[in-house]
Amino acid sequence: MIAASFEEANKVFDKPTTMSHDECESLSVLQSIDQNGNPVIVSCWKPTQEELDEITKTKRVWCIFYGTGIPPHCLSGIKPF
């Protein structure tokens, strides 16, 4: 997947200095508070054609976290604004 900029973004997370541009890119996000007062960070991703073909075929999307914990998260195909 390719990180995509979006109109509502208000912050950019830079890639870690230990990773190359091929391994990781900067990420535009919206950092805000949701309607329940919870802090939230929203990013936008565009699948490559290969990924889109696979998603269409399998009806599955994989979410990968690096590290040892999983923060609360949500994947959505619907724009949250």
mmCIF file of the N, C-alpha and C atoms, coordinates in Angstrom:
data_MODEL
# 
_entry.id   MODEL 
# 
loop_
_atom_site.group_PDB 
_atom_site.id 
_atom_site.type_symbol 
_atom_site.label_atom_id 
_atom_site.label_alt_id 
_atom_site.label_comp_id 
_atom_site.label_asym_id 
_atom_site.label_entity_id 
_atom_site.label_seq_id 
_atom_site.pdbx_PDB_ins_code 
_atom_site.Cartn_x 
_atom_site.Cartn_y 
_atom_site.Cartn_z 
_atom_site.occupancy 
_atom_site.B_iso_or_equiv 
_atom_site.pdbx_formal_charge 
_atom_site.auth_seq_id 
_atom_site.auth_comp_id 
_atom_site.auth_asym_id 
_atom_site.auth_atom_id 
_atom_site.pdbx_PDB_model_num 
ATOM 1   N N  . MET A 1 1  ? 0.853   -1.176  0.000  1.00 0.00 ? 1  MET A N  1 
ATOM 2   C CA . MET A 1 1  ? 0.000   0.000   0.000  1.00 0.00 ? 1  MET A CA 1 
ATOM 3   C C  . MET A 1 1  ? 0.894   1.232   0.000  1.00 0.00 ? 1  MET A C  1 
ATOM 4   N N  . ILE A 1 2  ? 0.358   2.279   -0.536 1.00 0.00 ? 2  ILE A N  1 
ATOM 5   C CA . ILE A 1 2  ? 1.098   3.529   -0.653 1.00 0.00 ? 2  ILE A CA 1 
ATOM 6   C C  . ILE A 1 2  ? 0.413   4.565   0.236  1.00 0.00 ? 2  ILE A C  1 
ATOM 7   N N  . ALA A 1 3  ? 1.186   5.195   1.115  1.00 0.00 ? 3  ALA A N  1 
ATOM 8   C CA . ALA A 1 3  ? 0.629   6.246   1.965  1.00 0.00 ? 3  ALA A CA 1 
ATOM 9   C C  . ALA A 1 3  ? 0.181   7.394   1.073  1.00 0.00 ? 3  ALA A C  1 
ATOM 10  N N  . ALA A 1 4  ? -1.026  7.901   1.316  1.00 0.00 ? 4  ALA A N  1 
ATOM 11  C CA . ALA A 1 4  ? -1.587  8.966   0.489  1.00 0.00 ? 4  ALA A CA 1 
ATOM 12  C C  . ALA A 1 4  ? -1.851  10.205  1.332  1.00 0.00 ? 4  ALA A C  1 
ATOM 13  N N  . SER A 1 5  ? -1.491  11.349  0.798  1.00 0.00 ? 5  SER A N  1 
ATOM 14  C CA . SER A 1 5  ? -1.839  12.616  1.448  1.00 0.00 ? 5  SER A CA 1 
ATOM 15  C C  . SER A 1 5  ? -3.335  12.833  1.297  1.00 0.00 ? 5  SER A C  1 
ATOM 16  N N  . PHE A 1 6  ? -3.920  13.634  2.184  1.00 0.00 ? 6  PHE A N  1 
ATOM 17  C CA . PHE A 1 6  ? -5.342  13.948  2.088  1.00 0.00 ? 6  PHE A CA 1 
ATOM 18  C C  . PHE A 1 6  ? -5.571  15.334  2.676  1.00 0.00 ? 6  PHE A C  1 
ATOM 19  N N  . GLU A 1 7  ? -6.646  15.965  2.225  1.00 0.00 ? 7  GLU A N  1 
ATOM 20  C CA . GLU A 1 7  ? -6.923  17.371  2.538  1.00 0.00 ? 7  GLU A CA 1 
ATOM 21  C C  . GLU A 1 7  ? -6.946  17.672  4.031  1.00 0.00 ? 7  GLU A C  1 
ATOM 22  N N  . GLU A 1 8  ? -7.478  16.774  4.829  1.00 0.00 ? 8  GLU A N  1 
ATOM 23  C CA . GLU A 1 8  ? -7.634  17.024  6.267  1.00 0.00 ? 8  GLU A CA 1 
ATOM 24  C C  . GLU A 1 8  ? -6.347  16.810  7.073  1.00 0.00 ? 8  GLU A C  1 
ATOM 25  N N  . ALA A 1 9  ? -5.293  16.294  6.459  1.00 0.00 ? 9  ALA A N  1 
ATOM 26  C CA . ALA A 1 9  ? -4.038  16.024  7.180  1.00 0.00 ? 9  ALA A CA 1 
ATOM 27  C C  . ALA A 1 9  ? -3.491  17.308  7.805  1.00 0.00 ? 9  ALA A C  1 
ATOM 28  N N  . ASN A 1 10 ? -2.984  17.182  9.036  1.00 0.00 ? 10 ASN A N  1 
ATOM 29  C CA . ASN A 1 10 ? -2.431  18.349  9.727  1.00 0.00 ? 10 ASN A CA 1 
ATOM 30  C C  . ASN A 1 10 ? -1.065  18.065  10.356 1.00 0.00 ? 10 ASN A C  1 
ATOM 31  N N  . LYS A 1 11 ? -0.487  16.901  10.037 1.00 0.00 ? 11 LYS A N  1 
ATOM 32  C CA . LYS A 1 11 ? 0.808   16.538  10.599 1.00 0.00 ? 11 LYS A CA 1 
ATOM 33  C C  . LYS A 1 11 ? 1.480   15.519  9.684  1.00 0.00 ? 11 LYS A C  1 
ATOM 34  N N  . VAL A 1 12 ? 2.807   15.504  9.704  1.00 0.00 ? 12 VAL A N  1 
ATOM 35  C CA . VAL A 1 12 ? 3.562   14.512  8.946  1.00 0.00 ? 12 VAL A CA 1 
ATOM 36  C C  . VAL A 1 12 ? 4.512   13.799  9.900  1.00 0.00 ? 12 VAL A C  1 
ATOM 37  N N  . PHE A 1 13 ? 4.446   12.477  9.930  1.00 0.00 ? 13 PHE A N  1 
ATOM 38  C CA . PHE A 1 13 ? 5.412   11.677  10.670 1.00 0.00 ? 13 PHE A CA 1 
ATOM 39  C C  . PHE A 1 13 ? 6.534   11.312  9.702  1.00 0.00 ? 13 PHE A C  1 
ATOM 40  N N  . ASP A 1 14 ? 7.764   11.680  10.048 1.00 0.00 ? 14 ASP A N  1 
ATOM 41  C CA . ASP A 1 14 ? 8.905   11.325  9.209  1.00 0.00 ? 14 ASP A CA 1 
ATOM 42  C C  . ASP A 1 14 ? 9.284   9.875   9.428  1.00 0.00 ? 14 ASP A C  1 
ATOM 43  N N  . LYS A 1 15 ? 9.942   9.289   8.439  1.00 0.00 ? 15 LYS A N  1 
ATOM 44  C CA . LYS A 1 15 ? 10.405  7.906   8.562  1.00 0.00 ? 15 LYS A CA 1 
ATOM 45  C C  . LYS A 1 15 ? 11.482  7.842   9.636  1.00 0.00 ? 15 LYS A C  1 
ATOM 46  N N  . PRO A 1 16 ? 11.659  6.695   10.268 1.00 0.00 ? 16 PRO A N  1 
ATOM 47  C CA . PRO A 1 16 ? 12.751  6.540   11.236 1.00 0.00 ? 16 PRO A CA 1 
ATOM 48  C C  . PRO A 1 16 ? 14.102  6.733   10.543 1.00 0.00 ? 16 PRO A C  1 
ATOM 49  N N  . THR A 1 17 ? 15.035  7.326   11.223 1.00 0.00 ? 17 THR A N  1 
ATOM 50  C CA . THR A 1 17 ? 16.356  7.570   10.631 1.00 0.00 ? 17 THR A CA 1 
ATOM 51  C C  . THR A 1 17 ? 17.104  6.276   10.347 1.00 0.00 ? 17 THR A C  1 
ATOM 52  N N  . THR A 1 18 ? 16.695  5.191   10.979 1.00 0.00 ? 18 THR A N  1 
ATOM 53  C CA . THR A 1 18 ? 17.354  3.894   10.777 1.00 0.00 ? 18 THR A CA 1 
ATOM 54  C C  . THR A 1 18 ? 16.846  3.159   9.544  1.00 0.00 ? 18 THR A C  1 
ATOM 55  N N  . MET A 1 19 ? 15.812  3.708   8.876  1.00 0.00 ? 19 MET A N  1 
ATOM 56  C CA . MET A 1 19 ? 15.233  3.051   7.703  1.00 0.00 ? 19 MET A CA 1 
ATOM 57  C C  . MET A 1 19 ? 15.477  3.886   6.446  1.00 0.00 ? 19 MET A C  1 
ATOM 58  N N  . SER A 1 20 ? 15.622  3.197   5.315  1.00 0.00 ? 20 SER A N  1 
ATOM 59  C CA . SER A 1 20 ? 15.820  3.887   4.038  1.00 0.00 ? 20 SER A CA 1 
ATOM 60  C C  . SER A 1 20 ? 14.468  4.325   3.475  1.00 0.00 ? 20 SER A C  1 
ATOM 61  N N  . HIS A 1 21 ? 14.502  5.183   2.448  1.00 0.00 ? 21 HIS A N  1 
ATOM 62  C CA . HIS A 1 21 ? 13.273  5.629   1.797  1.00 0.00 ? 21 HIS A CA 1 
ATOM 63  C C  . HIS A 1 21 ? 12.539  4.451   1.153  1.00 0.00 ? 21 HIS A C  1 
ATOM 64  N N  . ASP A 1 22 ? 13.278  3.449   0.698  1.00 0.00 ? 22 ASP A N  1 
ATOM 65  C CA . ASP A 1 22 ? 12.640  2.259   0.112  1.00 0.00 ? 22 ASP A CA 1 
ATOM 66  C C  . ASP A 1 22 ? 11.911  1.433   1.167  1.00 0.00 ? 22 ASP A C  1 
ATOM 67  N N  . GLU A 1 23 ? 12.370  1.475   2.413  1.00 0.00 ? 23 GLU A N  1 
ATOM 68  C CA . GLU A 1 23 ? 11.750  0.706   3.495  1.00 0.00 ? 23 GLU A CA 1 
ATOM 69  C C  . GLU A 1 23 ? 10.556  1.427   4.125  1.00 0.00 ? 23 GLU A C  1 
ATOM 70  N N  . CYS A 1 24 ? 10.602  2.766   4.117  1.00 0.00 ? 24 CYS A N  1 
ATOM 71  C CA . CYS A 1 24 ? 9.590   3.537   4.833  1.00 0.00 ? 24 CYS A CA 1 
ATOM 72  C C  . CYS A 1 24 ? 9.560   4.963   4.288  1.00 0.00 ? 24 CYS A C  1 
ATOM 73  N N  . GLU A 1 25 ? 8.369   5.530   4.183  1.00 0.00 ? 25 GLU A N  1 
ATOM 74  C CA . GLU A 1 25 ? 8.212   6.909   3.736  1.00 0.00 ? 25 GLU A CA 1 
ATOM 75  C C  . GLU A 1 25 ? 7.561   7.734   4.836  1.00 0.00 ? 25 GLU A C  1 
ATOM 76  N N  . SER A 1 26 ? 7.598   9.047   4.691  1.00 0.00 ? 26 SER A N  1 
ATOM 77  C CA . SER A 1 26 ? 6.877   9.927   5.605  1.00 0.00 ? 26 SER A CA 1 
ATOM 78  C C  . SER A 1 26 ? 5.385   9.652   5.481  1.00 0.00 ? 26 SER A C  1 
ATOM 79  N N  . LEU A 1 27 ? 4.641   9.943   6.543  1.00 0.00 ? 27 LEU A N  1 
ATOM 80  C CA . LEU A 1 27 ? 3.217   9.635   6.584  1.00 0.00 ? 27 LEU A CA 1 
ATOM 81  C C  . LEU A 1 27 ? 2.414   10.861  6.991  1.00 0.00 ? 27 LEU A C  1 
ATOM 82  N N  . SER A 1 28 ? 1.563   11.345  6.072  1.00 0.00 ? 28 SER A N  1 
ATOM 83  C CA . SER A 1 28 ? 0.639   12.443  6.385  1.00 0.00 ? 28 SER A CA 1 
ATOM 84  C C  . SER A 1 28 ? -0.527  11.887  7.191  1.00 0.00 ? 28 SER A C  1 
ATOM 85  N N  . VAL A 1 29 ? -0.895  12.598  8.253  1.00 0.00 ? 29 VAL A N  1 
ATOM 86  C CA . VAL A 1 29 ? -1.983  12.140  9.125  1.00 0.00 ? 29 VAL A CA 1 
ATOM 87  C C  . VAL A 1 29 ? -2.837  13.321  9.583  1.00 0.00 ? 29 VAL A C  1 
ATOM 88  N N  . LEU A 1 30 ? -4.016  13.006  10.066 1.00 0.00 ? 30 LEU A N  1 
ATOM 89  C CA . LEU A 1 30 ? -4.821  13.949  10.828 1.00 0.00 ? 30 LEU A CA 1 
ATOM 90  C C  . LEU A 1 30 ? -4.687  13.523  12.277 1.00 0.00 ? 30 LEU A C  1 
ATOM 91  N N  . GLN A 1 31 ? -4.185  14.416  13.125 1.00 0.00 ? 31 GLN A N  1 
ATOM 92  C CA . GLN A 1 31 ? -4.104  14.138  14.557 1.00 0.00 ? 31 GLN A CA 1 
ATOM 93  C C  . GLN A 1 31 ? -5.159  15.015  15.214 1.00 0.00 ? 31 GLN A C  1 
ATOM 94  N N  . SER A 1 32 ? -6.110  14.378  15.919 1.00 0.00 ? 32 SER A N  1 
ATOM 95  C CA . SER A 1 32 ? -7.264  15.105  16.425 1.00 0.00 ? 32 SER A CA 1 
ATOM 96  C C  . SER A 1 32 ? -7.844  14.387  17.640 1.00 0.00 ? 32 SER A C  1 
ATOM 97  N N  . ILE A 1 33 ? -9.042  14.805  18.014 1.00 0.00 ? 33 ILE A N  1 
ATOM 98  C CA . ILE A 1 33 ? -9.828  14.197  19.099 1.00 0.00 ? 33 ILE A CA 1 
ATOM 99  C C  . ILE A 1 33 ? -11.166 13.778  18.499 1.00 0.00 ? 33 ILE A C  1 
ATOM 100 N N  . ASP A 1 34 ? -11.609 12.533  18.759 1.00 0.00 ? 34 ASP A N  1 
ATOM 101 C CA . ASP A 1 34 ? -12.892 12.082  18.208 1.00 0.00 ? 34 ASP A CA 1 
ATOM 102 C C  . ASP A 1 34 ? -14.058 12.631  19.032 1.00 0.00 ? 34 ASP A C  1 
ATOM 103 N N  . GLN A 1 35 ? -15.283 12.324  18.605 1.00 0.00 ? 35 GLN A N  1 
ATOM 104 C CA . GLN A 1 35 ? -16.475 12.869  19.257 1.00 0.00 ? 35 GLN A CA 1 
ATOM 105 C C  . GLN A 1 35 ? -16.640 12.413  20.698 1.00 0.00 ? 35 GLN A C  1 
ATOM 106 N N  . ASN A 1 36 ? -15.913 11.354  21.093 1.00 0.00 ? 36 ASN A N  1 
ATOM 107 C CA . ASN A 1 36 ? -15.967 10.873  22.483 1.00 0.00 ? 36 ASN A CA 1 
ATOM 108 C C  . ASN A 1 36 ? -14.813 11.393  23.323 1.00 0.00 ? 36 ASN A C  1 
ATOM 109 N N  . GLY A 1 37 ? -13.996 12.268  22.762 1.00 0.00 ? 37 GLY A N  1 
ATOM 110 C CA . GLY A 1 37 ? -12.872 12.844  23.493 1.00 0.00 ? 37 GLY A CA 1 
ATOM 111 C C  . GLY A 1 37 ? -11.609 12.003  23.451 1.00 0.00 ? 37 GLY A C  1 
ATOM 112 N N  . ASN A 1 38 ? -11.576 10.976  22.616 1.00 0.00 ? 38 ASN A N  1 
ATOM 113 C CA . ASN A 1 38 ? -10.398 10.115  22.510 1.00 0.00 ? 38 ASN A CA 1 
ATOM 114 C C  . ASN A 1 38 ? -9.412  10.663  21.481 1.00 0.00 ? 38 ASN A C  1 
ATOM 115 N N  . PRO A 1 39 ? -8.110  10.652  21.800 1.00 0.00 ? 39 PRO A N  1 
ATOM 116 C CA . PRO A 1 39 ? -7.137  11.065  20.789 1.00 0.00 ? 39 PRO A CA 1 
ATOM 117 C C  . PRO A 1 39 ? -7.147  10.073  19.627 1.00 0.00 ? 39 PRO A C  1 
ATOM 118 N N  . VAL A 1 40 ? -7.008  10.593  18.412 1.00 0.00 ? 40 VAL A N  1 
ATOM 119 C CA . VAL A 1 40 ? -7.060  9.744   17.229 1.00 0.00 ? 40 VAL A CA 1 
ATOM 120 C C  . VAL A 1 40 ? -6.059  10.244  16.188 1.00 0.00 ? 40 VAL A C  1 
ATOM 121 N N  . ILE A 1 41 ? -5.444  9.309   15.484 1.00 0.00 ? 41 ILE A N  1 
ATOM 122 C CA . ILE A 1 41 ? -4.571  9.624   14.359 1.00 0.00 ? 41 ILE A CA 1 
ATOM 123 C C  . ILE A 1 41 ? -5.109  8.867   13.155 1.00 0.00 ? 41 ILE A C  1 
ATOM 124 N N  . VAL A 1 42 ? -5.402  9.588   12.070 1.00 0.00 ? 42 VAL A N  1 
ATOM 125 C CA . VAL A 1 42 ? -5.975  8.995   10.864 1.00 0.00 ? 42 VAL A CA 1 
ATOM 126 C C  . VAL A 1 42 ? -4.954  9.109   9.738  1.00 0.00 ? 42 VAL A C  1 
ATOM 127 N N  . SER A 1 43 ? -4.704  8.002   9.055  1.00 0.00 ? 43 SER A N  1 
ATOM 128 C CA . SER A 1 43 ? -3.856  8.018   7.862  1.00 0.00 ? 43 SER A CA 1 
ATOM 129 C C  . SER A 1 43 ? -4.653  7.461   6.699  1.00 0.00 ? 43 SER A C  1 
ATOM 130 N N  . CYS A 1 44 ? -4.179  7.696   5.479  1.00 0.00 ? 44 CYS A N  1 
ATOM 131 C CA . CYS A 1 44 ? -4.874  7.248   4.280  1.00 0.00 ? 44 CYS A CA 1 
ATOM 132 C C  . CYS A 1 44 ? -3.909  6.434   3.421  1.00 0.00 ? 44 CYS A C  1 
ATOM 133 N N  . TRP A 1 45 ? -4.396  5.325   2.889  1.00 0.00 ? 45 TRP A N  1 
ATOM 134 C CA . TRP A 1 45 ? -3.556  4.414   2.108  1.00 0.00 ? 45 TRP A CA 1 
ATOM 135 C C  . TRP A 1 45 ? -4.231  4.052   0.798  1.00 0.00 ? 45 TRP A C  1 
ATOM 136 N N  . LYS A 1 46 ? -3.438  3.922   -0.254 1.00 0.00 ? 46 LYS A N  1 
ATOM 137 C CA . LYS A 1 46 ? -3.951  3.509   -1.555 1.00 0.00 ? 46 LYS A CA 1 
ATOM 138 C C  . LYS A 1 46 ? -3.307  2.172   -1.925 1.00 0.00 ? 46 LYS A C  1 
ATOM 139 N N  . PRO A 1 47 ? -4.115  1.169   -2.248 1.00 0.00 ? 47 PRO A N  1 
ATOM 140 C CA . PRO A 1 47 ? -3.531  -0.122  -2.651 1.00 0.00 ? 47 PRO A CA 1 
ATOM 141 C C  . PRO A 1 47 ? -2.918  -0.025  -4.044 1.00 0.00 ? 47 PRO A C  1 
ATOM 142 N N  . THR A 1 48 ? -1.855  -0.790  -4.251 1.00 0.00 ? 48 THR A N  1 
ATOM 143 C CA . THR A 1 48 ? -1.308  -0.931  -5.590 1.00 0.00 ? 48 THR A CA 1 
ATOM 144 C C  . THR A 1 48 ? -2.302  -1.746  -6.412 1.00 0.00 ? 48 THR A C  1 
ATOM 145 N N  . GLN A 1 49 ? -2.137  -1.792  -7.712 1.00 0.00 ? 49 GLN A N  1 
ATOM 146 C CA . GLN A 1 49 ? -3.053  -2.580  -8.538 1.00 0.00 ? 49 GLN A CA 1 
ATOM 147 C C  . GLN A 1 49 ? -3.001  -4.054  -8.149 1.00 0.00 ? 49 GLN A C  1 
ATOM 148 N N  . GLU A 1 50 ? -1.799  -4.562  -7.861 1.00 0.00 ? 50 GLU A N  1 
ATOM 149 C CA . GLU A 1 50 ? -1.659  -5.957  -7.431 1.00 0.00 ? 50 GLU A CA 1 
ATOM 150 C C  . GLU A 1 50 ? -2.440  -6.208  -6.142 1.00 0.00 ? 50 GLU A C  1 
ATOM 151 N N  . GLU A 1 51 ? -2.326  -5.290  -5.175 1.00 0.00 ? 51 GLU A N  1 
ATOM 152 C CA . GLU A 1 51 ? -3.051  -5.437  -3.912 1.00 0.00 ? 51 GLU A CA 1 
ATOM 153 C C  . GLU A 1 51 ? -4.557  -5.331  -4.131 1.00 0.00 ? 51 GLU A C  1 
ATOM 154 N N  . LEU A 1 52 ? -4.972  -4.394  -4.963 1.00 0.00 ? 52 LEU A N  1 
ATOM 155 C CA . LEU A 1 52 ? -6.394  -4.235  -5.238 1.00 0.00 ? 52 LEU A CA 1 
ATOM 156 C C  . LEU A 1 52 ? -6.975  -5.490  -5.874 1.00 0.00 ? 52 LEU A C  1 
ATOM 157 N N  . ASP A 1 53 ? -6.228  -6.086  -6.800 1.00 0.00 ? 53 ASP A N  1 
ATOM 158 C CA . ASP A 1 53 ? -6.669  -7.341  -7.412 1.00 0.00 ? 53 ASP A CA 1 
ATOM 159 C C  . ASP A 1 53 ? -6.806  -8.442  -6.358 1.00 0.00 ? 53 ASP A C  1 
ATOM 160 N N  . GLU A 1 54 ? -5.838  -8.523  -5.443 1.00 0.00 ? 54 GLU A N  1 
ATOM 161 C CA . GLU A 1 54 ? -5.877  -9.551  -4.391 1.00 0.00 ? 54 GLU A CA 1 
ATOM 162 C C  . GLU A 1 54 ? -7.018  -9.300  -3.416 1.00 0.00 ? 54 GLU A C  1 
ATOM 163 N N  . ILE A 1 55 ? -7.241  -8.036  -3.042 1.00 0.00 ? 55 ILE A N  1 
ATOM 164 C CA . ILE A 1 55 ? -8.349  -7.692  -2.142 1.00 0.00 ? 55 ILE A CA 1 
ATOM 165 C C  . ILE A 1 55 ? -9.680  -8.061  -2.789 1.00 0.00 ? 55 ILE A C  1 
ATOM 166 N N  . THR A 1 56 ? -9.819  -7.760  -4.066 1.00 0.00 ? 56 THR A N  1 
ATOM 167 C CA . THR A 1 56 ? -11.047 -8.096  -4.792 1.00 0.00 ? 56 THR A CA 1 
ATOM 168 C C  . THR A 1 56 ? -11.258 -9.612  -4.806 1.00 0.00 ? 56 THR A C  1 
ATOM 169 N N  . LYS A 1 57 ? -10.167 -10.345 -4.994 1.00 0.00 ? 57 LYS A N  1 
ATOM 170 C CA . LYS A 1 57 ? -10.243 -11.810 -5.064 1.00 0.00 ? 57 LYS A CA 1 
ATOM 171 C C  . LYS A 1 57 ? -10.530 -12.442 -3.699 1.00 0.00 ? 57 LYS A C  1 
ATOM 172 N N  . THR A 1 58 ? -9.806  -12.018 -2.664 1.00 0.00 ? 58 THR A N  1 
ATOM 173 C CA . THR A 1 58 ? -9.899  -12.681 -1.361 1.00 0.00 ? 58 THR A CA 1 
ATOM 174 C C  . THR A 1 58 ? -10.851 -12.001 -0.382 1.00 0.00 ? 58 THR A C  1 
ATOM 175 N N  . LYS A 1 59 ? -11.184 -10.746 -0.650 1.00 0.00 ? 59 LYS A N  1 
ATOM 176 C CA . LYS A 1 59 ? -12.027 -9.937  0.255  1.00 0.00 ? 59 LYS A CA 1 
ATOM 177 C C  . LYS A 1 59 ? -11.361 -9.763  1.621  1.00 0.00 ? 59 LYS A C  1 
ATOM 178 N N  . ARG A 1 60 ? -10.025 -9.714  1.630  1.00 0.00 ? 60 ARG A N  1 
ATOM 179 C CA . ARG A 1 60 ? -9.279  -9.566  2.888  1.00 0.00 ? 60 ARG A CA 1 
ATOM 180 C C  . ARG A 1 60 ? -8.250  -8.445  2.779  1.00 0.00 ? 60 ARG A C  1 
ATOM 181 N N  . VAL A 1 61 ? -8.022  -7.781  3.920  1.00 0.00 ? 61 VAL A N  1 
ATOM 182 C CA . VAL A 1 61 ? -6.976  -6.769  4.059  1.00 0.00 ? 61 VAL A CA 1 
ATOM 183 C C  . VAL A 1 61 ? -6.164  -7.150  5.287  1.00 0.00 ? 61 VAL A C  1 
ATOM 184 N N  . TRP A 1 62 ? -4.867  -7.101  5.172  1.00 0.00 ? 62 TRP A N  1 
ATOM 185 C CA . TRP A 1 62 ? -3.975  -7.463  6.287  1.00 0.00 ? 62 TRP A CA 1 
ATOM 186 C C  . TRP A 1 62 ? -3.444  -6.195  6.946  1.00 0.00 ? 62 TRP A C  1 
ATOM 187 N N  . CYS A 1 63 ? -3.379  -6.193  8.267  1.00 0.00 ? 63 CYS A N  1 
ATOM 188 C CA . CYS A 1 63 ? -2.830  -5.073  9.027  1.00 0.00 ? 63 CYS A CA 1 
ATOM 189 C C  . CYS A 1 63 ? -1.608  -5.586  9.786  1.00 0.00 ? 63 CYS A C  1 
ATOM 190 N N  . ILE A 1 64 ? -0.456  -4.947  9.585  1.00 0.00 ? 64 ILE A N  1 
ATOM 191 C CA . ILE A 1 64 ? 0.801   -5.394  10.200 1.00 0.00 ? 64 ILE A CA 1 
ATOM 192 C C  . ILE A 1 64 ? 1.330   -4.284  11.100 1.00 0.00 ? 64 ILE A C  1 
ATOM 193 N N  . PHE A 1 65 ? 1.599   -4.617  12.359 1.00 0.00 ? 65 PHE A N  1 
ATOM 194 C CA . PHE A 1 65 ? 2.217   -3.685  13.294 1.00 0.00 ? 65 PHE A CA 1 
ATOM 195 C C  . PHE A 1 65 ? 3.624   -4.164  13.591 1.00 0.00 ? 65 PHE A C  1 
ATOM 196 N N  . TYR A 1 66 ? 4.581   -3.247  13.605 1.00 0.00 ? 66 TYR A N  1 
ATOM 197 C CA . TYR A 1 66 ? 5.942   -3.588  13.996 1.00 0.00 ? 66 TYR A CA 1 
ATOM 198 C C  . TYR A 1 66 ? 6.098   -3.268  15.473 1.00 0.00 ? 66 TYR A C  1 
ATOM 199 N N  . GLY A 1 67 ? 6.690   -4.156  16.230 1.00 0.00 ? 67 GLY A N  1 
ATOM 200 C CA . GLY A 1 67 ? 6.859   -3.960  17.660 1.00 0.00 ? 67 GLY A CA 1 
ATOM 201 C C  . GLY A 1 67 ? 6.222   -5.096  18.429 1.00 0.00 ? 67 GLY A C  1 
ATOM 202 N N  . THR A 1 68 ? 5.966   -4.861  19.715 1.00 0.00 ? 68 THR A N  1 
ATOM 203 C CA . THR A 1 68 ? 5.469   -5.933  20.576 1.00 0.00 ? 68 THR A CA 1 
ATOM 204 C C  . THR A 1 68 ? 4.069   -5.691  21.121 1.00 0.00 ? 68 THR A C  1 
ATOM 205 N N  . GLY A 1 69 ? 3.428   -4.599  20.713 1.00 0.00 ? 69 GLY A N  1 
ATOM 206 C CA . GLY A 1 69 ? 2.079   -4.317  21.188 1.00 0.00 ? 69 GLY A CA 1 
ATOM 207 C C  . GLY A 1 69 ? 1.180   -3.919  20.041 1.00 0.00 ? 69 GLY A C  1 
ATOM 208 N N  . ILE A 1 70 ? -0.119  -3.929  20.302 1.00 0.00 ? 70 ILE A N  1 
ATOM 209 C CA . ILE A 1 70 ? -1.089  -3.519  19.295 1.00 0.00 ? 70 ILE A CA 1 
ATOM 210 C C  . ILE A 1 70 ? -1.950  -2.408  19.893 1.00 0.00 ? 70 ILE A C  1 
ATOM 211 N N  . PRO A 1 71 ? -1.804  -1.185  19.359 1.00 0.00 ? 71 PRO A N  1 
ATOM 212 C CA . PRO A 1 71 ? -2.654  -0.099  19.857 1.00 0.00 ? 71 PRO A CA 1 
ATOM 213 C C  . PRO A 1 71 ? -4.068  -0.262  19.310 1.00 0.00 ? 71 PRO A C  1 
ATOM 214 N N  . PRO A 1 72 ? -5.064  0.326   19.986 1.00 0.00 ? 72 PRO A N  1 
ATOM 215 C CA . PRO A 1 72 ? -6.414  0.282   19.423 1.00 0.00 ? 72 PRO A CA 1 
ATOM 216 C C  . PRO A 1 72 ? -6.376  0.864   18.012 1.00 0.00 ? 72 PRO A C  1 
ATOM 217 N N  . HIS A 1 73 ? -7.057  0.216   17.083 1.00 0.00 ? 73 HIS A N  1 
ATOM 218 C CA . HIS A 1 73 ? -7.009  0.683   15.699 1.00 0.00 ? 73 HIS A CA 1 
ATOM 219 C C  . HIS A 1 73 ? -8.270  0.293   14.948 1.00 0.00 ? 73 HIS A C  1 
ATOM 220 N N  . CYS A 1 74 ? -8.424  0.877   13.763 1.00 0.00 ? 74 CYS A N  1 
ATOM 221 C CA . CYS A 1 74 ? -9.590  0.618   12.914 1.00 0.00 ? 74 CYS A CA 1 
ATOM 222 C C  . CYS A 1 74 ? -9.163  0.730   11.465 1.00 0.00 ? 74 CYS A C  1 
ATOM 223 N N  . LEU A 1 75 ? -9.565  -0.211  10.623 1.00 0.00 ? 75 LEU A N  1 
ATOM 224 C CA . LEU A 1 75 ? -9.384  -0.115  9.187  1.00 0.00 ? 75 LEU A CA 1 
ATOM 225 C C  . LEU A 1 75 ? -10.739 0.186   8.583  1.00 0.00 ? 75 LEU A C  1 
ATOM 226 N N  . SER A 1 76 ? -10.788 1.079   7.596  1.00 0.00 ? 76 SER A N  1 
ATOM 227 C CA . SER A 1 76 ? -12.063 1.432   6.994  1.00 0.00 ? 76 SER A CA 1 
ATOM 228 C C  . SER A 1 76 ? -11.906 1.694   5.512  1.00 0.00 ? 76 SER A C  1 
ATOM 229 N N  . GLY A 1 77 ? -12.886 1.319   4.746  1.00 0.00 ? 77 GLY A N  1 
ATOM 230 C CA . GLY A 1 77 ? -12.927 1.655   3.324  1.00 0.00 ? 77 GLY A CA 1 
ATOM 231 C C  . GLY A 1 77 ? -13.783 2.880   3.081  1.00 0.00 ? 77 GLY A C  1 
ATOM 232 N N  . ILE A 1 78 ? -14.271 3.494   4.158  1.00 0.00 ? 78 ILE A N  1 
ATOM 233 C CA . ILE A 1 78 ? -15.143 4.669   4.069  1.00 0.00 ? 78 ILE A CA 1 
ATOM 234 C C  . ILE A 1 78 ? -14.428 5.865   4.680  1.00 0.00 ? 78 ILE A C  1 
ATOM 235 N N  . LYS A 1 79 ? -14.374 6.976   3.936  1.00 0.00 ? 79 LYS A N  1 
ATOM 236 C CA . LYS A 1 79 ? -13.726 8.195   4.424  1.00 0.00 ? 79 LYS A CA 1 
ATOM 237 C C  . LYS A 1 79 ? -14.373 8.621   5.739  1.00 0.00 ? 79 LYS A C  1 
ATOM 238 N N  . PRO A 1 80 ? -13.588 8.843   6.800  1.00 0.00 ? 80 PRO A N  1 
ATOM 239 C CA . PRO A 1 80 ? -14.161 9.096   8.121  1.00 0.00 ? 80 PRO A CA 1 
ATOM 240 C C  . PRO A 1 80 ? -14.504 10.554  8.405  1.00 0.00 ? 80 PRO A C  1 
ATOM 241 N N  . PHE A 1 81 ? -14.564 11.398  7.376  1.00 0.00 ? 81 PHE A N  1 
ATOM 242 C CA . PHE A 1 81 ? -14.835 12.824  7.601  1.00 0.00 ? 81 PHE A CA 1 
ATOM 243 C C  . PHE A 1 81 ? -16.205 13.206  7.081  1.00 0.00 ? 81 PHE A C  1 
# 
